[in-house]
Amino acid sequence: MTSQAVAAPRRATAVRRFRIAEHKLAPWILLAPSVLVIVALRVIPLFLGAQYSLTGDGERNGVFVGLDNYRALLHDRVFGIALKNVGLLFLALPVAVAIPGILATFLFLKVPGHRFYRSVYFFPVVLSPVIIGAIFNILLSFDGPVNQLLGRAGLGPVDWLGNGKVAIFSVIAVHIWATFGMALVIFLAGFATLDQSLLDAARCDGANLAQTVRHVVIPELSRTIQFVFVTTMIGLLTGMFGLLYVMTAGGPGGATYLPELYIWITQGQMNSPALASAASMVLFVLMLFVGFAQLRLIKRATKEA
Amino acid sequence: MRERGVARWVIAVPMLLLALATVYPMLFTLNVAMKSRREYVLDRFAPAEHVSFANFAEAWNSSGLGRYTLNSVIVTAGAVALLLLLGSMAGFAFSQLNFRGRKSLFLLCLGALMIPFQVIMVPFFRVLGQAGLLDTHLGLVLAYTGQFLPFTIFLMTSFYARVPQEVIEAARVDGSSTLGIYRRIMVPIGRPALLSVGILNALFCWNDVLISLLVLQSERNRTLMVGVTALRGQYSDNIPLFAGGVLVAVFPVILVYLFFQRQITDGVTAGATKG
């Protein structure tokens, strides 16, 4: 009986001690798998890639060659086209942001059927680029329906995917068609945080739609607009592989190359992983350039967490 | 701020036209898939003579789509399960627990968001090869987990941040351990978020082609989207059959969209507004 009376408090302290140890250890147990996955599958490959980009391909496999690969990229005609096309992406960016921005404004004003429009516009976002590419392959083929419609209207057929001057615009347009719904719902989420009293005040002052948008909506939504610009540009830079692969495979004559496709082909078909790594680093620098704004947004988020 | 009369129409007409432009390519493809090859060659736009699913059936039977679908289901299910487990554990720790190094670890996880797969593709391929995981479904599951984990952690953290601290304190007073709180409180309470994040990740994995093309090489291991890219060569002279194969592959996604539309847009916008 006495031994039991002594054992009870001793067990209680043991349990408490276990609790304290568990309390300290728990965050690490919870985080260890995720940190391991992220370090092993993202961070380490990034450093390995940077290292590969300074070594040689083929006979010089693994040999340190300094900046030779980057020099080779400078003289590679196809990589030059890829970079030129990145320039086109920057030109397409305002269009890709303005379309969903304007539509979101209309939806926010509750045009009849706004729920229906929202669902319809968002729908292509959930489709795989492969599916979208396949569908537009049918629509845009030389003897396909789009050209047939043009023919009926008395306009000559356009070789949408086979003409080097046209093809990249076709693919970019399809990408915008497929993704504007994403930016749209992000804009709508931004609108949902808009202070209704500001809008009421604008109306009392007799502001028309254009004035309200310019003086109330745009300044109030500046964070959302900034966010959409960054994510849309990242989507253009890194989300077009599926479309390119299915619709043009980089052709005709390399006219529809973007850095991501260049990396893929150089690593796989050309069997030059070191050169592909150098191209990867160029893409990464481009991404950092674009993502600089995003980094600022992330910092804000970590303050809240 | 309601505009009247003409202004209303100036808005309504372009919106309707754009909605049409959004769904028409799908409807056109559906119509093509119902046609025979002859019908398609004669007139691209005319409605199919009768409702026929023959092209769907033939594409399904003759191209190995069944096998590819099974592969996609296996890989997607594996990756989503792993993502939700790891993501919710990390999200709980980041949002509710205090420990040294929390901020820097969170920044590491979010910083990984800015590394697109294309940038790490080459070393990833080599490392996977050295680990003997190339051309295996496990290799692809790990690749997807690595790819989508930062985003998943981000969403789960912002969701769990809304759970009041009192809930956790009450559980502690009742003698629950931290891991017990995760299992008995955070997992059940997080079900709506897990559903939303799970569906979003399932779509990402299901729709991916780049990572799948890199990791899987043999035909029998292929995922559905890679299978679809091969259809093009297979049926290049029979567009209706090609359309049938494409639509078979997209059918599950349409179903998911019809049932879980809100969860999908909620997940997407949660990432955006929190960021």
HADDOCK unambig.tbl for C-alpha pairs under 7 A between the chains (distance, minus, plus):
assign (segid A and resid 19 and name CA) (segid B and resid 177 and name CA) 6.52 0.50 0.50
assign (segid A and resid 23 and name CA) (segid B and resid 178 and name CA) 6.08 0.50 0.50
assign (segid A and resid 26 and name CA) (segid B and resid 178 and name CA) 6.19 0.50 0.50
assign (segid A and resid 26 and name CA) (segid B and resid 179 and name CA) 6.37 0.50 0.50
assign (segid A and resid 27 and name CA) (segid B and resid 93 and name CA) 5.46 0.50 0.50
assign (segid A and resid 27 and name CA) (segid B and resid 97 and name CA) 6.86 0.50 0.50
assign (segid A and resid 30 and name CA) (segid B and resid 89 and name CA) 5.11 0.50 0.50
assign (segid A and resid 30 and name CA) (segid B and resid 90 and name CA) 5.77 0.50 0.50
assign (segid A and resid 30 and name CA) (segid B and resid 93 and name CA) 6.49 0.50 0.50
assign (segid A and resid 31 and name CA) (segid B and resid 89 and name CA) 6.71 0.50 0.50
assign (segid A and resid 31 and name CA) (segid B and resid 90 and name CA) 5.06 0.50 0.50
assign (segid A and resid 31 and name CA) (segid B and resid 93 and name CA) 6.97 0.50 0.50
assign (segid A and resid 33 and name CA) (segid B and resid 86 and name CA) 6.70 0.50 0.50
assign (segid A and resid 34 and name CA) (segid B and resid 86 and name CA) 5.77 0.50 0.50
assign (segid A and resid 34 and name CA) (segid B and resid 90 and name CA) 6.73 0.50 0.50
assign (segid A and resid 37 and name CA) (segid B and resid 146 and name CA) 5.94 0.50 0.50
assign (segid A and resid 38 and name CA) (segid B and resid 109 and name CA) 6.91 0.50 0.50
assign (segid A and resid 38 and name CA) (segid B and resid 146 and name CA) 5.94 0.50 0.50
assign (segid A and resid 41 and name CA) (segid B and resid 146 and name CA) 5.55 0.50 0.50
assign (segid A and resid 42 and name CA) (segid B and resid 112 and name CA) 6.68 0.50 0.50
assign (segid A and resid 42 and name CA) (segid B and resid 146 and name CA) 6.72 0.50 0.50
assign (segid A and resid 45 and name CA) (segid B and resid 120 and name CA) 5.52 0.50 0.50
assign (segid A and resid 45 and name CA) (segid B and resid 123 and name CA) 5.38 0.50 0.50
assign (segid A and resid 45 and name CA) (segid B and resid 124 and name CA) 5.92 0.50 0.50
assign (segid A and resid 46 and name CA) (segid B and resid 120 and name CA) 5.41 0.50 0.50
assign (segid A and resid 48 and name CA) (segid B and resid 123 and name CA) 6.08 0.50 0.50
assign (segid A and resid 49 and name CA) (segid B and resid 120 and name CA) 6.26 0.50 0.50
assign (segid A and resid 49 and name CA) (segid B and resid 122 and name CA) 6.83 0.50 0.50
assign (segid A and resid 49 and name CA) (segid B and resid 123 and name CA) 5.56 0.50 0.50
assign (segid A and resid 117 and name CA) (segid B and resid 19 and name CA) 6.56 0.50 0.50
assign (segid A and resid 120 and name CA) (segid B and resid 19 and name CA) 6.26 0.50 0.50
assign (segid A and resid 120 and name CA) (segid B and resid 22 and name CA) 6.95 0.50 0.50
assign (segid A and resid 121 and name CA) (segid B and resid 19 and name CA) 6.35 0.50 0.50
assign (segid A and resid 121 and name CA) (segid B and resid 22 and name CA) 6.37 0.50 0.50
assign (segid A and resid 126 and name CA) (segid B and resid 203 and name CA) 6.85 0.50 0.50
assign (segid A and resid 127 and name CA) (segid B and resid 207 and name CA) 6.95 0.50 0.50
assign (segid A and resid 128 and name CA) (segid B and resid 207 and name CA) 4.44 0.50 0.50
assign (segid A and resid 128 and name CA) (segid B and resid 208 and name CA) 6.88 0.50 0.50
assign (segid A and resid 130 and name CA) (segid B and resid 225 and name CA) 6.48 0.50 0.50
assign (segid A and resid 130 and name CA) (segid B and resid 229 and name CA) 6.73 0.50 0.50
assign (segid A and resid 131 and name CA) (segid B and resid 246 and name CA) 6.35 0.50 0.50
assign (segid A and resid 135 and name CA) (segid B and resid 25 and name CA) 6.98 0.50 0.50
assign (segid A and resid 135 and name CA) (segid B and resid 29 and name CA) 6.75 0.50 0.50
assign (segid A and resid 145 and name CA) (segid B and resid 44 and name CA) 5.94 0.50 0.50
assign (segid A and resid 185 and name CA) (segid B and resid 265 and name CA) 6.99 0.50 0.50
assign (segid A and resid 185 and name CA) (segid B and resid 269 and name CA) 6.79 0.50 0.50
assign (segid A and resid 186 and name CA) (segid B and resid 269 and name CA) 5.51 0.50 0.50
assign (segid A and resid 186 and name CA) (segid B and resid 272 and name CA) 6.30 0.50 0.50
assign (segid A and resid 189 and name CA) (segid B and resid 269 and name CA) 6.27 0.50 0.50
assign (segid A and resid 189 and name CA) (segid B and resid 273 and name CA) 6.86 0.50 0.50
assign (segid A and resid 190 and name CA) (segid B and resid 273 and name CA) 6.93 0.50 0.50
assign (segid A and resid 203 and name CA) (segid B and resid 1 and name CA) 6.09 0.50 0.50
assign (segid A and resid 209 and name CA) (segid B and resid 1 and name CA) 6.84 0.50 0.50
assign (segid A and resid 238 and name CA) (segid B and resid 116 and name CA) 6.94 0.50 0.50
assign (segid A and resid 241 and name CA) (segid B and resid 210 and name CA) 6.98 0.50 0.50
assign (segid A and resid 242 and name CA) (segid B and resid 209 and name CA) 6.33 0.50 0.50
assign (segid A and resid 242 and name CA) (segid B and resid 210 and name CA) 6.80 0.50 0.50
assign (segid A and resid 246 and name CA) (segid B and resid 229 and name CA) 6.35 0.50 0.50
assign (segid A and resid 260 and name CA) (segid B and resid 118 and name CA) 5.90 0.50 0.50
assign (segid A and resid 267 and name CA) (segid B and resid 122 and name CA) 6.78 0.50 0.50
assign (segid A and resid 273 and name CA) (segid B and resid 122 and name CA) 6.19 0.50 0.50
assign (segid A and resid 277 and name CA) (segid B and resid 122 and name CA) 6.39 0.50 0.50
assign (segid A and resid 280 and name CA) (segid B and resid 118 and name CA) 6.70 0.50 0.50
assign (segid A and resid 280 and name CA) (segid B and resid 119 and name CA) 4.54 0.50 0.50
assign (segid A and resid 281 and name CA) (segid B and resid 119 and name CA) 6.57 0.50 0.50
assign (segid A and resid 283 and name CA) (segid B and resid 119 and name CA) 6.80 0.50 0.50
assign (segid A and resid 284 and name CA) (segid B and resid 119 and name CA) 6.12 0.50 0.50
assign (segid A and resid 297 and name CA) (segid B and resid 275 and name CA) 5.73 0.50 0.50
assign (segid A and resid 298 and name CA) (segid B and resid 275 and name CA) 5.95 0.50 0.50
assign (segid A and resid 301 and name CA) (segid B and resid 274 and name CA) 6.60 0.50 0.50
assign (segid A and resid 301 and name CA) (segid B and resid 275 and name CA) 5.75 0.50 0.50
assign (segid A and resid 302 and name CA) (segid B and resid 103 and name CA) 6.99 0.50 0.50
assign (segid A and resid 305 and name CA) (segid B and resid 95 and name CA) 5.86 0.50 0.50
assign (segid A and resid 305 and name CA) (segid B and resid 161 and name CA) 6.87 0.50 0.50
